[in-house]
Amino acid sequence: MILNPVLDEIMGEQSFSYIAKAKAIEREKGIRVISFGVGQPDFDTPSHIKEAAKRALDEGFTGYTETPGILELRQAIADYLNERYGAGVGPDNIMVTTGGKTALFLAIAATVKRGSEVIIPEPSYYAYAQVAKIFGAKPVYVPLRWSRERGFEIDLDPILEKITPNTTAIILNNPSNPTGALFSKEQVRRLYDEAASRGIAVVADEVYDNFVYDGEFYSVTSIDGWMENAVLAHSFSKTFAMTGWRLGFVAADRRVVDKLFSLAVSIYSCATSFAQKAGVAALKGDWEPVRRMIAEFNERRKLMYDLLNKVPGFEPNMPGGAFYMFPRVRKALDMLGMDVVEFVETLLAEKGVLILPGSSFPDKTGRDFVRISYASSREDIIEGMNRLREFVEERAR
Ligand SMILES: Cc1ncc(COP(=O)(O)O)c(C=O)c1O
């Protein structure tokens, strides 16, 4: 049989393959691997959310739902976006999806065409480019600007230089995975305005909108008339520690949501019925567990930053959002004579510490960086960062 050649162009999510490698090392060597590889909160889903799902199951709410999602959930999502950001949306602007990834899939599907170009500021979450390729569009990477003091920032000029008549979309992931960057209101606004003035869509991935520590998060949905030129992809996964529930959403102009209906129904029919009820409880219920989790992440962020500063050749900056450190490690790599993949794999094999090579986050900038998630206990952060420091010190001799 003939297989679709596009499948060969698609890159997988490397955090998943490194987790498999870490498990193999635990089995072979009998050591406990401390993992900073995974992009999910180490917290359980708050109990009132689980209760809502259990109730839905007990009440027999187990069939298909409407494809865009149950009205109660779409209303709750609209209320969230309106109350937080003044988004001016109603239930008809919402398409509930099976997680943030499906939301991205739909958002990118809506804004590209065969032969078009999608600008992706990099280092970037890997999935954007894959979806673009699936639809025959070309990912065009543009580096973010990095400095030790300010971390990663949007550099507008090189983005504008890469715009061609074929450009149909620009990705804006804020706060950002893998860098943890929180882009300023000014940067977001200017990027949106430049895109909008050229009729280019902004695909805004705001799945970390609650993971904000320093400064203020500025949502694309705060911009007047944002739906004319932007599509929002969002998720319950991170905020409510619901990664396994697979619940997310797209928010967009009604015209876009209506057009996405046939694609969504052809892929997944609807999001899981009882997960949708849980989503209502998440948005409308007690936010205290979320606040506690974010406060804990903030403490870990500071702890990890201090510890990373003690690792020779590591240049961390203090990221304002998400739950990742993305230190520059070029000096350490040069001292050790390794590239970033060799560094990460040797560290895992010898010290049982899993971090991800920045090269997993296309395109090129990541070769000088590593991603370290601080969604791990403080004890593990202390132990893991000690092992990392020892590794660099021993090898650098
Ligand atoms: C930036 C970003 N967007 C989207 C997703 C996907 O979210 P979900 O797990 O809800 O599919 C992730 C998950 O890691 C992410 O980091």
The ligand as a MOL file (V3000), in Angstrom:
LIG
                    3D

  0  0  0     0  0            999 V3000
M  V30 BEGIN CTAB
M  V30 COUNTS 16 16 0 0 0
M  V30 BEGIN ATOM
M  V30 1 C 2.4100 25.7500 24.0230 0
M  V30 2 C 1.5450 24.5590 24.0830 0
M  V30 3 N 0.4450 24.5180 23.3130 0
M  V30 4 C -0.3680 23.4530 23.3210 0
M  V30 5 C -0.1120 22.3560 24.1090 0
M  V30 6 C -1.0280 21.1740 24.0430 0
M  V30 7 O -1.9240 21.1530 25.0970 0
M  V30 8 P -2.8090 19.8620 25.3690 0
M  V30 9 O -2.0140 18.9740 26.2600 0
M  V30 10 O -4.0390 20.3940 26.0150 0
M  V30 11 O -3.0970 19.2190 24.0690 0
M  V30 12 C 1.0130 22.3450 24.9200 0
M  V30 13 C 1.3480 21.1670 25.7360 0
M  V30 14 O 2.4370 20.9600 26.1770 0
M  V30 15 C 1.8670 23.4790 24.9100 0
M  V30 16 O 2.9630 23.5250 25.6640 0
M  V30 END ATOM
M  V30 BEGIN BOND
M  V30 1 1 1 2
M  V30 2 1 2 3
M  V30 3 2 2 15
M  V30 4 2 3 4
M  V30 5 1 4 5
M  V30 6 1 5 6
M  V30 7 2 5 12
M  V30 8 1 6 7
M  V30 9 1 7 8
M  V30 10 2 8 9
M  V30 11 1 8 10
M  V30 12 1 8 11
M  V30 13 1 12 13
M  V30 14 1 12 15
M  V30 15 2 13 14
M  V30 16 1 15 16
M  V30 END BOND
M  V30 END CTAB
M  END
